[in-house]
Every structure is written in C-alpha cells, then in structure tokens.
Amino acid sequence: MNPTPSSMAVETKTIKIDQLTKIYQAKEGEVLALDHVSFDVFDQEFFCMVGPSGCGKTTLLKILAGLLPKSSGKVFLRDKIVEGPQENIGMVFQSPILLKWRTALQNVLLPAEVQKLDMATCTRNAYSLFELIGLKGFENKYPRELSGGMQQRVAIGRALIYNPALLLMDEPFGALDAITREEMSHELLRIWDKTRKTIIFITHNITEAVFLGDRVAVLTPRPGRIARIVDIDLPRPRTPELKLTPRFSELSKEIYDLISSMRREKPSSNQAFTGEP
C-alpha cells in the first residue's frame, strides 16, 4: 500500500486506481500502454508523476477524466467508479487551448456555459478566480494580448470555475521559457495553498516535481508501470531556497538515479527528462 504523504492529516482518498491496464489497437497489433497500474491519491494532495515520453502518463490522465476507456482495472473518484466524462474534474494541458475570439473571462466561463450552470453565480466566481490567479484587471483581454504565462493562468482559472474535486495537469508549463516556468511553479503553489485542490501533475522536470509534490510517482518506459512512489518529506510552504538544501538534492538524485537505471535497462530515444541534480 502506498504511504500517506507526510503532509496529509487524514487518509481520505480522492482517486483510487486499481490494476489499471490500457491496450491500444494499432496496425502492427496490440500496444500495451499501461500495465496493471495501482495507486491512491489523497484529498488535498499535490501528486506529481514523471516518466519517459510514451509511457502512458497522458493516457492515464485521460482515463482518470473519463475521456478514454480503460481496457481493464478500476478507477474511483471519491468512491464512485469512473466510466465516462467527469464534471467533477478540471484539466489543464501543455497548451492553454484558449478560444482566440473570446475574452479571458469568456474563456474561463466556457465550462460553465457547456454545463448550463447558473451564469450569474459563475461570473461572480470567475472575477474572484481572476484575483486568485493574479490576473485581476485582465478579464476583458483577448488571448493575443496575454503572455504565455498569463494564458496558462487563464487555463487554470477555467479548470477551477466549477470547483472540481480533482485538478489534472498535463505538462502545463512545458511550453514556457525557463524563467516563466519557475514563476508559474510558485504561482501554482500559491493557488494550491489557497484552494487545497487535489492535483495530479505530470512533468518531465525532476526538480519541478520535487519542488511541487507531496509525492512523486516514477513510471517505467512503456508499458507504463509504477516503478516507485517517492515521499517528498520537505517542509511547506516551499521557497526557492529549498532547492539549495541537501535533502532537496537527495530526493532529486533518488528520482534521477531511478530513471537512469531504467534507461540503461530499456533505452529509448524518446525519453526526455530535465532538472537533473
């Protein structure tokens, strides 16, 4: 059984994954993407995942969101089995995917319109979200008027507009420059500290995973399996100085060494990791 993260006071599970397997049908035959993956994610936990390209991380998130059918196994969201698209889950992708003809506010409100929620209430909530994500005063700007980091903040606001139980983030800062990416990591922690949403965060950056996460799951090359879940026993709130501490270096090296050993066992030209100690 996976250990409860040291920062969590209770063991209430947001997500339970039991023996999850996904097989794709391809021209060359069956492709095993995920192989009997099992782990739990607890309420208010910041859970990070790293793994080589093609190991099934994005596939896993799509299954959790109910956007992709599993081949076998079970996925539970708050003790209810996931068998289709989930209204209680927000998603943030590598690209903000904003509609260029809609203002930032209109983009944030889009899920509320689709779900036919009360727009007066959602609009009030959206203005509060703009303050939370640090974009107060930019509600009526169009995507072309916003920087990459600001666009991604809008995407985070859009994912939070209907107060989901779980936030899934698939390399959300991967397309940003290094300085903006660093800034967005701190901003995300600030937002998480305010909302205490359960987050599953995919990244190729080891340093980013250790800095953000309560735990970091390391996936094997395809077929994706859980190689190890590392408990990140670092204090919160996380500050930039924390990255200079011996314990931060030890945890980063532990994950890097595990990934390096898997590379040697099963080399792949598609694997890409950054943030090595």
TIPAKOL-855483 format. One line per field, with one value per residue (C-alpha): residue number from 1; x negated, y, z. Coordinates in steps of 0.001 Angstrom, whole numbers. Each point is the difference from the previous one (the first is absolute). Example, Ala and Ser with C-alpha at 12.3 -4.5 7.8 and 13.67 -1.06 7.14 Angstrom:
// residues 2
seq (1, 2)
px (-12300, -1370)
py (-4500, 3440)
pz (7800, -660)
END
This chain:
// residues 277
seq (1, 2, 3, 4, 5, 6, 7, 8, 9, 10, 11, 12, 13, 14, 15, 16, 17, 18, 19, 20, 21, 22, 23, 24, 25, 26, 27, 28, 29, 30, 31, 32, 33, 34, 35, 36, 37, 38, 39, 40, 41, 42, 43, 44, 45, 46, 47, 48, 49, 50, 51, 52, 53, 54, 55, 56, 57, 58, 59, 60, 61, 62, 63, 64, 65, 66, 67, 68, 69, 70, 71, 72, 73, 74, 75, 76, 77, 78, 79, 80, 81, 82, 83, 84, 85, 86, 87, 88, 89, 90, 91, 92, 93, 94, 95, 96, 97, 98, 99, 100, 101, 102, 103, 104, 105, 106, 107, 108, 109, 110, 111, 112, 113, 114, 115, 116, 117, 118, 119, 120, 121, 122, 123, 124, 125, 126, 127, 128, 129, 130, 131, 132, 133, 134, 135, 136, 137, 138, 139, 140, 141, 142, 143, 144, 145, 146, 147, 148, 149, 150, 151, 152, 153, 154, 155, 156, 157, 158, 159, 160, 161, 162, 163, 164, 165, 166, 167, 168, 169, 170, 171, 172, 173, 174, 175, 176, 177, 178, 179, 180, 181, 182, 183, 184, 185, 186, 187, 188, 189, 190, 191, 192, 193, 194, 195, 196, 197, 198, 199, 200, 201, 202, 203, 204, 205, 206, 207, 208, 209, 210, 211, 212, 213, 214, 215, 216, 217, 218, 219, 220, 221, 222, 223, 224, 225, 226, 227, 228, 229, 230, 231, 232, 233, 234, 235, 236, 237, 238, 239, 240, 241, 242, 243, 244, 245, 246, 247, 248, 249, 250, 251, 252, 253, 254, 255, 256, 257, 258, 259, 260, 261, 262, 263, 264, 265, 266, 267, 268, 269, 270, 271, 272, 273, 274, 275, 276, 277)
px (0, -1277, -939, 2118, -1986, -1609, 1842, 3461, 1960, 2646, 158, 3047, -514, 943, -1207, -487, -1545, 81, -1858, 639, -989, 343, -559, 134, 832, -2605, -780, -2895, 2191, 782, -2043, -85, -98, 737, -538, 1780, -547, 1193, -284, 2089, 83, 1215, 2179, -1945, -3124, -2335, -956, -2631, -835, -3176, -836, -1465, 1929, 2425, 341, 3731, 155, 2406, 1997, 322, 1310, 2549, 1260, 256, 2052, 2248, -1051, -1556, 1271, -2214, -661, 193, -314, 1945, -184, 1929, 640, 1214, 1064, 2013, -1267, -1088, 1709, 388, -745, -100, 1438, -1902, -3438, -1855, -2774, -2917, -2081, -3444, 1658, 2603, 2410, 1801, 2604, -1593, 3329, 1009, -1318, -1868, 3181, 2052, -2608, 127, 3808, 140, 356, 2809, 1818, -462, 1292, 2868, -872, 1405, -1941, 535, -1565, -2782, -840, -397, -2183, -2027, -882, -1175, -2069, -1688, -1186, -1142, -1995, -1570, 1822, 2363, 596, -670, 3489, 859, -3312, -191, -2562, -2145, -399, -1293, -3431, -446, -47, 3117, 1809, -831, 1374, 3245, -6, -407, 2882, 2153, -756, 1002, 3199, 2380, -1974, -1126, -1127, -3082, -2314, -1942, -2996, -1857, -3375, 1730, -3251, -1877, 372, -1145, -3494, -2081, 585, 3760, 167, -1704, 2416, 3011, -1140, 62, 3348, 1498, -1125, 1567, 3288, -134, -632, 3116, 2302, -1528, 1178, -1199, -2458, -1579, -2832, -2004, -3470, -3302, -1847, -1278, -790, 3497, 1584, -2005, 683, 3761, 976, 984, -917, -1542, 942, -2658, 1340, -1922, -488, 2942, 1906, 479, -249, -677, -3711, 73, 1922, -2370, 1259, -1187, -621, -785, 1600, 2711, 313, -2609, -2468, -2693, -2686, 1314, -1576, -3431, 448, -1680, 3349, 1347, -3120, 326, 3612, -764, -2934, 2093, 2501, -2696, -1924, 3166, 742, -3617, 114, 3148, -1663, -2884, 2362, 2288, -1500, 2319, -739, 3287, -787, -467, -673, -1280, -892, -2740, -1942)
py (0, 3448, 2097, 2991, 3171, 1440, 3308, -1581, -155, -2475, -2886, 1035, -1094, 2155, -2561, -3749, -1852, -3783, -2162, 2457, -1309, 1639, -1740, 1875, -1697, 1000, -1120, -2081, -1583, 678, 2642, -296, 3594, -492, -3270, -662, 3463, 420, 2960, 2370, 3796, 1646, 3056, 3264, -1840, 1403, -3190, 196, -2554, -314, -2528, -333, 1219, -2642, -1709, 732, 3031, 1959, -3156, -478, 3552, -421, -3212, 1736, 2771, -2561, 1189, -3325, -3505, -2357, -3559, -1466, 974, 2585, 3738, 1628, 3702, 552, -3681, 198, -1940, 2117, -1231, 3140, 3744, 1489, 3393, -28, 64, 2963, -399, 2240, -948, 1019, 2485, 2348, -758, 3335, 1117, 3026, 1739, -129, 2218, -1474, 174, -1657, -2772, -638, -149, -2415, -3210, 1641, 763, -3564, -1448, 2536, 1226, 3177, 2651, 2830, -2054, -1295, 3498, 1208, -3026, 692, 3518, -1481, -2534, 2758, 1489, -3442, -733, 3467, 1390, 2518, 2731, -2290, -1513, 1707, -610, -2403, -2846, 1910, 2735, -2400, -1569, -3766, -114, 2154, -2223, -3034, 1765, 484, -3741, -722, 2349, -1758, -3362, 1357, 1828, -2780, -872, -3527, -2581, -853, 2014, -1905, 1847, -1418, 1759, 3371, 1990, -2011, 2610, 2917, 1464, -927, 3243, 17, -3695, 674, 2840, -2135, -2770, 2481, 1384, -3484, -748, 3265, -910, -3532, 1355, 2193, -2641, -3261, -1817, -3526, 227, -2629, 1711, -1510, 1344, -1062, 2340, -1798, 3201, 1301, -3241, -2, 3693, -282, -3441, -1743, -3210, -763, -3125, -1233, -1946, -2586, 159, -1457, -1871, 2495, -1460, 1643, -471, 1839, 2673, 2342, 1804, 3628, 774, 3680, 2783, 2295, 2721, -738, 2822, 395, -477, -3515, -1097, 707, -2346, -3431, -1787, 1514, -1211, -3468, -391, 1305, -2381, -2945, 589, 748, -3180, -2072, 1469, -501, -3659, -505, 1675, -2427, -2943, 1181, 2864, 2173, 2954, 1608, 333, 3572, 1201, 3262, 1282, -2514, 564)
pz (0, -871, 3017, 924, -781, 3096, -412, -41, 3238, -1134, -2424, -2016, -3589, -2973, -2537, 259, -2943, 106, -2546, -2832, -3427, -3412, -3340, -3305, -3272, -2610, -3544, 1264, 2682, 3630, 1851, 3779, 1274, 3721, 1848, 3316, 1483, 3593, 2368, 2104, 102, 3189, 529, -268, -1151, -2645, -1833, -2748, -2687, -2079, -2671, -3488, -3028, -1174, 3383, 234, 2318, -2193, -683, 3742, 507, -2794, 1592, 3394, -1617, -1687, -3462, -983, 767, 1966, -1118, 3503, 3630, 1969, 623, 2838, 581, 3558, 198, -3234, -2997, -2977, -3169, -2092, -98, 3489, 877, 3302, -1648, -1498, -2562, -984, -3032, -1255, -2351, 1535, -2896, 326, -2532, -1644, -682, 3681, 2777, 2945, 2080, -2728, -296, 3749, -117, -2942, 2118, 1972, -3253, -1261, 3267, 59, 3478, 1517, -1909, 2480, 2794, -2242, -1224, 3588, 698, -3148, 1153, 3303, -1939, -2008, 3264, 1176, -3172, 13, -3038, 1559, -2576, -2977, -189, -3297, -1738, -2929, -128, -2512, 2619, 2657, 481, 22, 3791, 232, -2489, 2109, 3070, -1915, -754, 3725, 776, -2601, 1631, 3422, -1008, 1101, 3153, -1015, 2545, -2070, -2250, -2682, -1467, -3002, -419, 484, 5, -2625, -2749, 2162, 213, 3062, 1914, -607, 864, 3332, 694, -879, 2359, 2877, -1152, -179, 3554, 1134, -1708, 1407, 3496, -322, -1510, 1302, -3110, -552, -2918, -2232, -1861, -2874, -746, -1558, 2337, 3105, 1888, -695, 1237, 3242, 605, -526, 1181, 3215, -1829, -3384, -1948, -2434, -2985, -2001, -3779, -1939, 1120, 2807, 3487, 3354, 640, 3330, 1866, 1833, 3090, -172, 3660, -504, 2052, -1302, -1044, -2656, -673, -2694, 2667, 621, -3291, 1483, 2965, 266, 382, -3218, -1812, 1528, -1121, -3500, -296, 1185, -2803, -2568, 894, -316, -3427, -1088, 1017, -2070, -2988, 188, 234, -2813, -2042, -2029, -2253, 1033, 3677, 1144, 3524, 1361, 3416, 665, 3215)
END
